[in-house]
Amino acid sequence: MYTIDERVKHQETGNIGKVIGYGHQILNNVYTVTLKVIVVETANSSKRLFVLEDILSAWSH
């Protein structure tokens, strides 16, 4: 698991952000933990900040 304020990278998009919380989704009748991240650096060098929520396994250190 990740800690709050830890920096993480999205494996598909390359976006880098800070963990701001956890959530959950039900996918195919399975309870799945999600990670809520405020993106601070996008792969295409855009400087927009946004919050992204995705399954935990989509992120890495």
OpenMM code with the backbone's topology and positions (N, CA, C; nanometers):
from openmm import Vec3, app, unit

residues = "MET TYR THR ILE ASP GLU ARG VAL LYS HIS GLN GLU THR GLY ASN ILE GLY LYS VAL ILE GLY TYR GLY HIS GLN ILE LEU ASN ASN VAL TYR THR VAL THR LEU LYS VAL ILE VAL VAL GLU THR ALA ASN SER SER LYS ARG LEU PHE VAL LEU GLU ASP ILE LEU SER ALA TRP SER HIS".split()
positions = [
    Vec3(0.0839, -0.1183, 0.0000),
    Vec3(0.0000, 0.0000, 0.0000),
    Vec3(0.0884, 0.1246, 0.0000),
    Vec3(0.0297, 0.2314, -0.0447),
    Vec3(0.1002, 0.3590, -0.0489),
    Vec3(0.0550, 0.4462, 0.0676),
    Vec3(0.1387, 0.5415, 0.1064),
    Vec3(0.1036, 0.6326, 0.2143),
    Vec3(0.0598, 0.7672, 0.1559),
    Vec3(-0.0159, 0.8417, 0.2340),
    Vec3(-0.0600, 0.9743, 0.1921),
    Vec3(0.0634, 1.0613, 0.1677),
    Vec3(0.0597, 1.1401, 0.0617),
    Vec3(0.1670, 1.2296, 0.0158),
    Vec3(0.2819, 1.1574, -0.0540),
    Vec3(0.2737, 1.0264, -0.0683),
    Vec3(0.3784, 0.9530, -0.1412),
    Vec3(0.3641, 0.9805, -0.2906),
    Vec3(0.4774, 0.9952, -0.3590),
    Vec3(0.4758, 1.0177, -0.5039),
    Vec3(0.4624, 0.8833, -0.5754),
    Vec3(0.3755, 0.8809, -0.6756),
    Vec3(0.3518, 0.7592, -0.7528),
    Vec3(0.3448, 0.7930, -0.9010),
    Vec3(0.3622, 0.6906, -0.9831),
    Vec3(0.3584, 0.7078, -1.1285),
    Vec3(0.2565, 0.6103, -1.1865),
    Vec3(0.1699, 0.6620, -1.2755),
    Vec3(0.0716, 0.5772, -1.3411),
    Vec3(0.1430, 0.4970, -1.4494),
    Vec3(0.1259, 0.3662, -1.4478),
    Vec3(0.2015, 0.2786, -1.5372),
    Vec3(0.1653, 0.2951, -1.6840),
    Vec3(0.0408, 0.3308, -1.7158),
    Vec3(0.0009, 0.3443, -1.8560),
    Vec3(0.0251, 0.4839, -1.9119),
    Vec3(-0.0094, 0.5882, -1.8340),
    Vec3(-0.0010, 0.7251, -1.8859),
    Vec3(0.1315, 0.7932, -1.8579),
    Vec3(0.2027, 0.7473, -1.7538),
    Vec3(0.3272, 0.8116, -1.7149),
    Vec3(0.3076, 0.9333, -1.6268),
    Vec3(0.1819, 0.9665, -1.5928),
    Vec3(0.1546, 1.0798, -1.5042),
    Vec3(0.2115, 1.0536, -1.3657),
    Vec3(0.2639, 1.1588, -1.3031),
    Vec3(0.3213, 1.1495, -1.1691),
    Vec3(0.2356, 1.2338, -1.0755),
    Vec3(0.2103, 1.1800, -0.9574),
    Vec3(0.1282, 1.2537, -0.8638),
    Vec3(0.1554, 1.2157, -0.7209),
    Vec3(0.0761, 1.2749, -0.6294),
    Vec3(0.0849, 1.2475, -0.4865),
    Vec3(-0.0442, 1.1813, -0.4419),
    Vec3(-0.0302, 1.0783, -0.3601),
    Vec3(-0.1463, 1.0070, -0.3074),
    Vec3(-0.2207, 1.0990, -0.2104),
    Vec3(-0.3538, 1.1117, -0.2321),
    Vec3(-0.4348, 1.1932, -0.1410),
    Vec3(-0.5411, 1.1097, -0.0707),
    Vec3(-0.5548, 0.9832, -0.1085),
    Vec3(-0.6526, 0.8995, -0.0406),
    Vec3(-0.6766, 0.7689, -0.1127),
    Vec3(-0.7714, 0.6952, -0.0580),
    Vec3(-0.8105, 0.5661, -0.1135),
    Vec3(-0.9593, 0.5659, -0.1398),
    Vec3(-1.0033, 0.4780, -0.2253),
    Vec3(-1.1445, 0.4610, -0.2540),
    Vec3(-1.1699, 0.3164, -0.2886),
    Vec3(-1.2824, 0.2922, -0.3535),
    Vec3(-1.3128, 0.1564, -0.3978),
    Vec3(-1.4092, 0.1608, -0.5147),
    Vec3(-1.4067, 0.0563, -0.5932),
    Vec3(-1.4984, 0.0354, -0.7046),
    Vec3(-1.5354, -0.1115, -0.7060),
    Vec3(-1.6506, -0.1407, -0.7601),
    Vec3(-1.6880, -0.2797, -0.7809),
    Vec3(-1.6779, -0.3063, -0.9305),
    Vec3(-1.5826, -0.3902, -0.9688),
    Vec3(-1.5582, -0.4250, -1.1085),
    Vec3(-1.5829, -0.5742, -1.1247),
    Vec3(-1.6725, -0.6104, -1.2133),
    Vec3(-1.7071, -0.7512, -1.2364),
    Vec3(-1.7430, -0.8224, -1.1060),
    Vec3(-1.8244, -0.7541, -1.0237),
    Vec3(-1.8708, -0.8078, -0.8955),
    Vec3(-1.7584, -0.8319, -0.7955),
    Vec3(-1.6450, -0.7640, -0.8115),
    Vec3(-1.5318, -0.7769, -0.7203),
    Vec3(-1.5005, -0.6387, -0.6622),
    Vec3(-1.4907, -0.6317, -0.5293),
    Vec3(-1.4546, -0.5082, -0.4599),
    Vec3(-1.3078, -0.4801, -0.4876),
    Vec3(-1.2780, -0.3639, -0.5462),
    Vec3(-1.1419, -0.3293, -0.5857),
    Vec3(-1.0992, -0.1992, -0.5185),
    Vec3(-0.9816, -0.1987, -0.4554),
    Vec3(-0.9284, -0.0779, -0.3917),
    Vec3(-0.8748, 0.0146, -0.4999),
    Vec3(-0.9060, 0.1439, -0.4865),
    Vec3(-0.8557, 0.2433, -0.5802),
    Vec3(-0.7669, 0.3427, -0.5057),
    Vec3(-0.6855, 0.4112, -0.5810),
    Vec3(-0.5955, 0.5118, -0.5272),
    Vec3(-0.6388, 0.6468, -0.5822),
    Vec3(-0.6520, 0.7456, -0.4956),
    Vec3(-0.6852, 0.8812, -0.5382),
    Vec3(-0.5561, 0.9621, -0.5377),
    Vec3(-0.5244, 1.0199, -0.6523),
    Vec3(-0.3960, 1.0876, -0.6715),
    Vec3(-0.4210, 1.2247, -0.7314),
    Vec3(-0.3507, 1.3259, -0.6794),
    Vec3(-0.3507, 1.4557, -0.7452),
    Vec3(-0.2290, 1.4560, -0.8367),
    Vec3(-0.2548, 1.4697, -0.9646),
    Vec3(-0.1483, 1.4637, -1.0639),
    Vec3(-0.0757, 1.5979, -1.0655),
    Vec3(0.0561, 1.5925, -1.0491),
    Vec3(0.1374, 1.7149, -1.0445),
    Vec3(0.2259, 1.7301, -1.1677),
    Vec3(0.2403, 1.6230, -1.2440),
    Vec3(0.3233, 1.6288, -1.3646),
    Vec3(0.2681, 1.5269, -1.4633),
    Vec3(0.2307, 1.5742, -1.5811),
    Vec3(0.1776, 1.4828, -1.6815),
    Vec3(0.2868, 1.4417, -1.7791),
    Vec3(0.2659, 1.3314, -1.8443),
    Vec3(0.3644, 1.2775, -1.9378),
    Vec3(0.3870, 1.3711, -2.0571),
    Vec3(0.2862, 1.4519, -2.0926),
    Vec3(0.3010, 1.5408, -2.2078),
    Vec3(0.3408, 1.6829, -2.1670),
    Vec3(0.3944, 1.6988, -2.0456),
    Vec3(0.4480, 1.8256, -1.9929),
    Vec3(0.3423, 1.9321, -1.9669),
    Vec3(0.2168, 1.8961, -1.9705),
    Vec3(0.1114, 1.9901, -1.9361),
    Vec3(0.1195, 2.0207, -1.7867),
    Vec3(0.0910, 2.1423, -1.7477),
    Vec3(0.1034, 2.1820, -1.6077),
    Vec3(-0.0308, 2.1814, -1.5341),
    Vec3(-0.1360, 2.1255, -1.5934),
    Vec3(-0.2659, 2.1213, -1.5272),
    Vec3(-0.2638, 2.0235, -1.4109),
    Vec3(-0.3308, 2.0598, -1.3033),
    Vec3(-0.3441, 1.9715, -1.1884),
    Vec3(-0.4844, 1.9123, -1.1894),
    Vec3(-0.4943, 1.7849, -1.1625),
    Vec3(-0.6246, 1.7206, -1.1544),
    Vec3(-0.6147, 1.5985, -1.0656),
    Vec3(-0.7283, 1.5538, -1.0164),
    Vec3(-0.7345, 1.4365, -0.9310),
    Vec3(-0.7759, 1.3177, -1.0157),
    Vec3(-0.7065, 1.2083, -0.9976),
    Vec3(-0.7318, 1.0870, -1.0730),
    Vec3(-0.7545, 0.9730, -0.9753),
    Vec3(-0.8532, 0.8905, -1.0035),
    Vec3(-0.8769, 0.7710, -0.9223),
    Vec3(-0.8700, 0.6504, -1.0138),
    Vec3(-0.7877, 0.5545, -0.9794),
    Vec3(-0.7704, 0.4351, -1.0610),
    Vec3(-0.7375, 0.3182, -0.9685),
    Vec3(-0.7464, 0.1982, -1.0224),
    Vec3(-0.7188, 0.0809, -0.9399),
    Vec3(-0.5747, 0.0861, -0.8884),
    Vec3(-0.5564, 0.0332, -0.7712),
    Vec3(-0.4271, 0.0394, -0.7020),
    Vec3(-0.3132, -0.0163, -0.7867),
    Vec3(-0.3385, -0.1241, -0.8591),
    Vec3(-0.2327, -0.1898, -0.9361),
    Vec3(-0.1880, -0.1082, -1.0590),
    Vec3(-0.2581, 0.0001, -1.0922),
    Vec3(-0.2193, 0.0842, -1.2057),
    Vec3(-0.1057, 0.1801, -1.1714),
    Vec3(-0.0690, 0.1863, -1.0417),
    Vec3(0.0324, 0.2816, -0.9955),
    Vec3(0.1570, 0.2090, -0.9469),
    Vec3(0.2695, 0.2775, -0.9532),
    Vec3(0.3950, 0.2215, -0.9017),
    Vec3(0.4731, 0.3326, -0.8322),
    Vec3(0.5781, 0.2950, -0.7608),
    Vec3(0.6630, 0.3919, -0.6889),
    Vec3(0.7501, 0.4668, -0.7844),
] * unit.nanometer
topology = app.Topology()
chain = topology.addChain("A")
for resn in residues:
    res = topology.addResidue(resn, chain)
    for name in ("N", "CA", "C"):
        topology.addAtom(name, app.Element.getBySymbol(name[0]), res)
